[in-house]
Amino acid sequence: MKTEDIKRKRFAIAVLLLITVLWGGTFPLNKTALDHTSPFVFVALRFLLASIIIYPFFKDGLKGLSKEAYKDGLIVAFWFFAGFMTQTIGLKFTTASKSAFITGTFVIFTPIFQTIIEKRPPPLSNIIGIVIVTAGILLMSSTGDNIGAVISELGRNFNFGDFMTLLCAISFGIYIVYLDIVSKKHNFKFVTFSQLFFTGIVALVLFPVMDYTGLEKAELEINNTVLIALGYTVIFATLINLTLQTIYQKEVSPTKAAIIYSFEPIFASLLAFIILGEIMTIFGIAGAIIIFCGLIFSETVRFDWKRKEY
């Protein structure tokens, strides 16, 4: 690999890590904001506001698009929204620890879909890194002083919420792979805007449906807590993050990106400690260290299934 390619890849990894930091900041803010508004209403506002703000800057990338571009944009946007939708529904019916662990299994599904969709099996070193990261996610999802609590709870009480959260992990795994494909083919402005607009519009259409069916009562209380959370998620976690992700994720494989994104719960826990005073357990600290080791292993160890590393 050329020196310029190595530098570009390392810069992309640094950017993706920054993205996980900004995503982690949404946890403590959204946690307090959702006491005053329902999740689907919040999602609709977040992505519609982001679409309105970004449109004047990205509109030149939305002209003269082919049918293939619209198709690819719709595919990426659908899986992006599907991850948010199933996670939101699942959270209503399962515990936070189970949701955190099941959602984190997208790091397992990503290499599977990378192999199926792109016909590009991940390097063996990445697979080992995924195993290490998954162990770290399990530790971070554990509560109390019994690491078997989450596994035991999953085995005994796998419910509708757990199933929806599993669909969330699958959706994000597919999304990461398709973003890798589509972002290499089309203007990043179009790919970014299509995800924002589609998610905002569909959430706007669905939240009254959710309210009618009783899955989620539509609520919105405008106050400083909600406005601060909206401001942060719209600007940093949505506009900046999604644009950077669309531009730089293509510099690494989907599997490597999934490993990097697994750092989100670490930063979320750290910021929750700073902002909300939540204390991370000894298992959480150990899990964070293990996740970090998984990333270092996948980035520094170079061996594969008798094929060239990429």
LUMMARMAR-403951 format. One record per residue (C-alpha): residue number from 0; y, z, x; chain. Coordinates in nm, 4 decimals, always signed. Layout:
N
{NUM {Y Z X} A}
...
***
This chain:
310
{0 {+0.0000 +0.0000 +0.0000} A}
{1 {+0.3435 -0.0969 +0.1333} A}
{2 {+0.5960 +0.1700 +0.2300} A}
{3 {+0.8337 +0.0548 -0.0448} A}
{4 {+0.5557 +0.0770 -0.3035} A}
{5 {+0.4660 +0.4290 -0.1881} A}
{6 {+0.8295 +0.5397 -0.2107} A}
{7 {+0.8663 +0.3854 -0.5570} A}
{8 {+0.5486 +0.5546 -0.6766} A}
{9 {+0.6535 +0.8938 -0.5397} A}
{10 {+0.9961 +0.8598 -0.7008} A}
{11 {+0.8268 +0.7729 -1.0312} A}
{12 {+0.6074 +1.0844 -1.0049} A}
{13 {+0.9185 +1.2968 -0.9435} A}
{14 {+1.0859 +1.1444 -1.2502} A}
{15 {+0.7781 +1.2071 -1.4678} A}
{16 {+0.7721 +1.5685 -1.3502} A}
{17 {+1.1396 +1.5982 -1.4483} A}
{18 {+1.0429 +1.4657 -1.7902} A}
{19 {+0.7879 +1.7469 -1.8321} A}
{20 {+1.0584 +2.0008 -1.7404} A}
{21 {+1.2857 +1.8646 -2.0135} A}
{22 {+0.9964 +1.8544 -2.2608} A}
{23 {+0.9158 +2.2143 -2.1734} A}
{24 {+1.2677 +2.3126 -2.2764} A}
{25 {+1.1999 +2.2000 -2.6325} A}
{26 {+0.9477 +2.4806 -2.6894} A}
{27 {+1.1777 +2.7853 -2.6990} A}
{28 {+1.4560 +2.5919 -2.8769} A}
{29 {+1.2325 +2.4366 -3.1420} A}
{30 {+1.0517 +2.7653 -3.1940} A}
{31 {+1.3751 +2.9280 -3.3107} A}
{32 {+1.5076 +2.6193 -3.4939} A}
{33 {+1.1920 +2.5801 -3.7035} A}
{34 {+1.2653 +2.9166 -3.8632} A}
{35 {+1.5483 +2.7341 -4.0397} A}
{36 {+1.4112 +2.3832 -4.0965} A}
{37 {+1.0761 +2.2184 -4.1651} A}
{38 {+0.9124 +2.0197 -3.8829} A}
{39 {+0.9167 +1.6763 -4.0475} A}
{40 {+1.2814 +1.7074 -4.1473} A}
{41 {+1.3623 +1.8086 -3.7905} A}
{42 {+1.1633 +1.5148 -3.6483} A}
{43 {+1.3370 +1.2702 -3.8836} A}
{44 {+1.6827 +1.3978 -3.7851} A}
{45 {+1.5954 +1.4056 -3.4150} A}
{46 {+1.4762 +1.0464 -3.3898} A}
{47 {+1.7204 +0.8882 -3.6353} A}
{48 {+2.0154 +1.0492 -3.4557} A}
{49 {+1.8743 +0.9316 -3.1228} A}
{50 {+1.8368 +0.5779 -3.2622} A}
{51 {+2.1970 +0.5706 -3.3847} A}
{52 {+2.3346 +0.7018 -3.0546} A}
{53 {+2.1362 +0.4666 -2.8329} A}
{54 {+2.1721 +0.1484 -3.0405} A}
{55 {+2.5159 +0.0388 -2.9067} A}
{56 {+2.3874 +0.0659 -2.5489} A}
{57 {+2.0481 -0.0979 -2.6107} A}
{58 {+2.1319 -0.3641 -2.8718} A}
{59 {+2.1431 -0.6429 -2.6116} A}
{60 {+1.7743 -0.5763 -2.5463} A}
{61 {+1.6889 -0.6237 -2.9143} A}
{62 {+1.7873 -0.9923 -2.9369} A}
{63 {+1.5674 -1.3002 -2.9173} A}
{64 {+1.2425 -1.1074 -2.9414} A}
{65 {+0.9104 -1.2854 -2.9862} A}
{66 {+0.6405 -1.2023 -3.2396} A}
{67 {+0.4352 -1.0611 -2.9536} A}
{68 {+0.7198 -0.8243 -2.8613} A}
{69 {+0.7472 -0.6959 -3.2177} A}
{70 {+0.3703 -0.6513 -3.2333} A}
{71 {+0.3566 -0.4634 -2.9029} A}
{72 {+0.6570 -0.2496 -2.9961} A}
{73 {+0.4937 -0.1582 -3.3268} A}
{74 {+0.1677 -0.0606 -3.1546} A}
{75 {+0.3395 +0.1730 -2.9076} A}
{76 {+0.5679 +0.3183 -3.1771} A}
{77 {+0.2745 +0.3798 -3.4122} A}
{78 {+0.0728 +0.5807 -3.1613} A}
{79 {+0.3857 +0.7670 -3.0505} A}
{80 {+0.4542 +0.8715 -3.4103} A}
{81 {+0.0878 +0.9418 -3.4840} A}
{82 {+0.0842 +1.2030 -3.2082} A}
{83 {+0.3869 +1.3826 -3.3547} A}
{84 {+0.2623 +1.3557 -3.7136} A}
{85 {-0.0890 +1.4904 -3.6564} A}
{86 {+0.0354 +1.7698 -3.4301} A}
{87 {+0.2907 +1.8804 -3.6900} A}
{88 {+0.0332 +1.8884 -3.9692} A}
{89 {-0.2239 +2.0576 -3.7482} A}
{90 {+0.0108 +2.3405 -3.6493} A}
{91 {+0.0294 +2.4490 -4.0114} A}
{92 {-0.3446 +2.5146 -4.0280} A}
{93 {-0.4393 +2.6381 -3.6810} A}
{94 {-0.3294 +2.8945 -3.4263} A}
{95 {-0.0804 +2.8261 -3.1486} A}
{96 {-0.3369 +2.8883 -2.8732} A}
{97 {-0.5920 +2.6522 -3.0269} A}
{98 {-0.3236 +2.3897 -3.0826} A}
{99 {-0.2083 +2.4170 -2.7208} A}
{100 {-0.5592 +2.3730 -2.5840} A}
{101 {-0.6657 +2.0898 -2.8168} A}
{102 {-0.3382 +1.8998 -2.7653} A}
{103 {-0.3835 +1.9365 -2.3898} A}
{104 {-0.7143 +1.7501 -2.4081} A}
{105 {-0.5152 +1.4245 -2.4174} A}
{106 {-0.5601 +1.4422 -2.0400} A}
{107 {-0.9332 +1.3851 -2.1048} A}
{108 {-0.8912 +1.1061 -2.3589} A}
{109 {-0.6401 +0.9064 -2.1536} A}
{110 {-0.8848 +0.7870 -1.8830} A}
{111 {-1.1385 +0.7030 -2.1551} A}
{112 {-0.8912 +0.4756 -2.3336} A}
{113 {-0.7623 +0.3412 -2.0029} A}
{114 {-1.1172 +0.2238 -1.9322} A}
{115 {-1.1706 +0.0826 -2.2830} A}
{116 {-0.8302 -0.0822 -2.3400} A}
{117 {-0.7244 -0.1855 -1.9886} A}
{118 {-1.0766 -0.2309 -1.8513} A}
{119 {-0.9581 -0.0235 -1.5554} A}
{120 {-1.1665 +0.2880 -1.4821} A}
{121 {-0.9612 +0.5613 -1.3137} A}
{122 {-1.0415 +0.6604 -0.9548} A}
{123 {-1.3042 +0.9311 -0.9101} A}
{124 {-1.0406 +1.1520 -0.7478} A}
{125 {-0.8347 +1.1350 -1.0691} A}
{126 {-1.1394 +1.2273 -1.2790} A}
{127 {-1.1980 +1.5372 -1.0654} A}
{128 {-0.8274 +1.6176 -1.0973} A}
{129 {-0.8618 +1.5970 -1.4766} A}
{130 {-1.1513 +1.8440 -1.4739} A}
{131 {-0.9390 +2.0866 -1.2706} A}
{132 {-0.6366 +2.0400 -1.4990} A}
{133 {-0.8476 +2.0916 -1.8131} A}
{134 {-0.9722 +2.4229 -1.6751} A}
{135 {-0.6093 +2.5221 -1.6158} A}
{136 {-0.5105 +2.4238 -1.9714} A}
{137 {-0.7968 +2.6370 -2.1071} A}
{138 {-0.6741 +2.9368 -1.9077} A}
{139 {-0.3137 +2.8877 -2.0244} A}
{140 {-0.4332 +2.8644 -2.3858} A}
{141 {-0.6265 +3.1923 -2.3623} A}
{142 {-0.4782 +3.5036 -2.5161} A}
{143 {-0.5489 +3.8674 -2.4479} A}
{144 {-0.7871 +3.9456 -2.1672} A}
{145 {-1.0859 +3.7404 -2.2752} A}
{146 {-1.0975 +3.3806 -2.1515} A}
{147 {-1.3764 +3.3028 -2.3967} A}
{148 {-1.1521 +3.3747 -2.6953} A}
{149 {-1.0251 +3.0192 -2.7373} A}
{150 {-1.3691 +2.8597 -2.6853} A}
{151 {-1.5318 +3.1088 -2.9213} A}
{152 {-1.2646 +3.0558 -3.1857} A}
{153 {-1.2995 +2.6784 -3.1604} A}
{154 {-1.6760 +2.7020 -3.1969} A}
{155 {-1.6702 +2.9324 -3.4988} A}
{156 {-1.3674 +2.8101 -3.6891} A}
{157 {-1.3041 +2.4418 -3.6245} A}
{158 {-1.0868 +2.3682 -3.9262} A}
{159 {-0.8674 +2.0933 -4.0721} A}
{160 {-0.5765 +2.1924 -3.8485} A}
{161 {-0.7962 +2.1691 -3.5384} A}
{162 {-0.9178 +1.8268 -3.6500} A}
{163 {-0.5611 +1.6991 -3.6964} A}
{164 {-0.4655 +1.8385 -3.3552} A}
{165 {-0.7641 +1.6610 -3.2021} A}
{166 {-0.6345 +1.3381 -3.3598} A}
{167 {-0.2998 +1.4223 -3.1958} A}
{168 {-0.4619 +1.4427 -2.8518} A}
{169 {-0.6435 +1.1131 -2.9115} A}
{170 {-0.3209 +0.9493 -3.0327} A}
{171 {-0.1244 +1.0592 -2.7262} A}
{172 {-0.4085 +0.9422 -2.5010} A}
{173 {-0.3939 +0.5943 -2.6593} A}
{174 {-0.0128 +0.5989 -2.6547} A}
{175 {+0.0034 +0.6633 -2.2799} A}
{176 {-0.2266 +0.3663 -2.2149} A}
{177 {-0.0391 +0.1266 -2.4444} A}
{178 {+0.2957 +0.2342 -2.3012} A}
{179 {+0.1608 +0.1387 -1.9584} A}
{180 {+0.0720 -0.2083 -2.0901} A}
{181 {+0.3759 -0.2791 -2.3079} A}
{182 {+0.6416 -0.1419 -2.0701} A}
{183 {+0.5292 -0.3941 -1.8077} A}
{184 {+0.5669 -0.6875 -2.0490} A}
{185 {+0.8906 -0.6215 -2.2359} A}
{186 {+1.2488 -0.4998 -2.1901} A}
{187 {+1.2550 -0.1202 -2.1630} A}
{188 {+1.5474 -0.1062 -2.4070} A}
{189 {+1.3402 -0.2657 -2.6829} A}
{190 {+1.0302 -0.0559 -2.6098} A}
{191 {+1.2352 +0.2664 -2.6114} A}
{192 {+1.4323 +0.1849 -2.9263} A}
{193 {+1.1240 +0.0741 -3.1201} A}
{194 {+0.9622 +0.4154 -3.0687} A}
{195 {+1.2747 +0.6081 -3.1692} A}
{196 {+1.3542 +0.4021 -3.4774} A}
{197 {+0.9963 +0.3773 -3.6064} A}
{198 {+0.9350 +0.7518 -3.5692} A}
{199 {+1.2649 +0.8441 -3.7354} A}
{200 {+1.2203 +0.6069 -4.0304} A}
{201 {+0.8569 +0.6967 -4.0987} A}
{202 {+0.9315 +1.0710 -4.0730} A}
{203 {+1.2211 +1.0221 -4.3180} A}
{204 {+0.9887 +0.8474 -4.5646} A}
{205 {+0.7035 +1.0941 -4.5218} A}
{206 {+0.8778 +1.4320 -4.5389} A}
{207 {+0.9282 +1.4119 -4.9201} A}
{208 {+0.5610 +1.3121 -4.9457} A}
{209 {+0.4664 +1.6138 -4.7367} A}
{210 {+0.6835 +1.8306 -4.9604} A}
{211 {+0.5251 +1.6923 -5.2801} A}
{212 {+0.1684 +1.7409 -5.1554} A}
{213 {+0.2436 +2.0940 -5.0346} A}
{214 {+0.1540 +2.0212 -4.6726} A}
{215 {+0.5102 +2.1030 -4.5699} A}
{216 {+0.8033 +2.2277 -4.7741} A}
{217 {+1.1178 +2.0278 -4.6941} A}
{218 {+1.3859 +2.2688 -4.5709} A}
{219 {+1.7064 +2.2362 -4.3721} A}
{220 {+1.9587 +2.5078 -4.2913} A}
{221 {+2.2501 +2.3931 -4.0776} A}
{222 {+2.3447 +2.6616 -3.8249} A}
{223 {+2.4101 +2.6965 -3.4519} A}
{224 {+2.0406 +2.7452 -3.3731} A}
{225 {+1.9423 +2.4187 -3.5419} A}
{226 {+2.2391 +2.2282 -3.3996} A}
{227 {+2.1682 +2.3432 -3.0425} A}
{228 {+1.8007 +2.2511 -3.0774} A}
{229 {+1.8895 +1.9125 -3.2247} A}
{230 {+2.1454 +1.8471 -2.9523} A}
{231 {+1.8987 +1.9259 -2.6737} A}
{232 {+1.6024 +1.7392 -2.8229} A}
{233 {+1.8086 +1.4325 -2.9145} A}
{234 {+1.9883 +1.3967 -2.5799} A}
{235 {+1.7475 +1.5337 -2.3215} A}
{236 {+1.3977 +1.5413 -2.4729} A}
{237 {+1.4348 +1.2113 -2.6586} A}
{238 {+1.7022 +0.9739 -2.5284} A}
{239 {+1.6791 +1.0594 -2.1591} A}
{240 {+1.3074 +1.1391 -2.1506} A}
{241 {+1.1799 +0.8446 -2.3499} A}
{242 {+1.3969 +0.5988 -2.1561} A}
{243 {+1.2807 +0.7390 -1.8213} A}
{244 {+0.9195 +0.7486 -1.9372} A}
{245 {+0.9310 +0.3843 -2.0485} A}
{246 {+1.0847 +0.2749 -1.7179} A}
{247 {+0.8817 +0.4814 -1.4705} A}
{248 {+0.5397 +0.5533 -1.6238} A}
{249 {+0.4282 +0.1974 -1.5424} A}
{250 {+0.4551 +0.2839 -1.1704} A}
{251 {+0.1464 +0.5060 -1.1956} A}
{252 {-0.1828 +0.4704 -1.3795} A}
{253 {-0.2115 +0.6159 -1.7321} A}
{254 {-0.4603 +0.8736 -1.6041} A}
{255 {-0.2234 +0.9895 -1.3301} A}
{256 {+0.0591 +1.0071 -1.5861} A}
{257 {-0.1556 +1.2250 -1.8144} A}
{258 {-0.2212 +1.4671 -1.5272} A}
{259 {+0.1527 +1.4890 -1.4579} A}
{260 {+0.2330 +1.5452 -1.8268} A}
{261 {-0.0096 +1.8393 -1.8305} A}
{262 {+0.2639 +2.0325 -1.6480} A}
{263 {+0.4570 +2.0591 -1.9752} A}
{264 {+0.2988 +2.3918 -2.0864} A}
{265 {+0.3817 +2.5419 -1.7462} A}
{266 {+0.7512 +2.4634 -1.7787} A}
{267 {+0.7450 +2.5575 -2.1475} A}
{268 {+0.6046 +2.9016 -2.0617} A}
{269 {+0.8549 +2.9499 -1.7807} A}
{270 {+1.1510 +2.8585 -2.0018} A}
{271 {+1.0124 +3.0687 -2.2880} A}
{272 {+1.0116 +3.3631 -2.0483} A}
{273 {+1.3728 +3.2940 -1.9435} A}
{274 {+1.5121 +3.2215 -2.2915} A}
{275 {+1.2876 +3.4186 -2.5290} A}
{276 {+1.1535 +3.6872 -2.2979} A}
{277 {+0.7925 +3.5859 -2.3644} A}
{278 {+0.5568 +3.7159 -2.0954} A}
{279 {+0.2895 +3.4885 -1.9478} A}
{280 {-0.0513 +3.6555 -1.9159} A}
{281 {-0.2468 +3.6700 -1.5921} A}
{282 {-0.4656 +3.3919 -1.7335} A}
{283 {-0.1554 +3.1838 -1.8000} A}
{284 {-0.0373 +3.2252 -1.4416} A}
{285 {-0.3833 +3.1385 -1.3091} A}
{286 {-0.3940 +2.8351 -1.5402} A}
{287 {-0.0579 +2.7139 -1.4135} A}
{288 {-0.1771 +2.7399 -1.0536} A}
{289 {-0.4977 +2.5503 -1.1366} A}
{290 {-0.3056 +2.2706 -1.3134} A}
{291 {-0.0825 +2.2400 -1.0072} A}
{292 {-0.3908 +2.2202 -0.7851} A}
{293 {-0.5330 +1.9462 -1.0093} A}
{294 {-0.2208 +1.7344 -0.9617} A}
{295 {-0.2174 +1.7903 -0.5850} A}
{296 {-0.5855 +1.6998 -0.5620} A}
{297 {-0.5492 +1.3787 -0.7629} A}
{298 {-0.2451 +1.2759 -0.5564} A}
{299 {-0.3725 +1.3569 -0.2066} A}
{300 {-0.7492 +1.2993 -0.2154} A}
{301 {-0.8366 +0.9297 -0.1876} A}
{302 {-1.1827 +0.8233 -0.2913} A}
{303 {-1.3202 +0.6122 -0.5724} A}
{304 {-1.6245 +0.4474 -0.7233} A}
{305 {-1.6690 +0.2176 -0.4199} A}
{306 {-1.3525 +0.0361 -0.5155} A}
{307 {-0.9948 +0.0217 -0.3938} A}
{308 {-0.7685 +0.3116 -0.4886} A}
{309 {-0.4666 +0.2188 -0.6990} A}
***
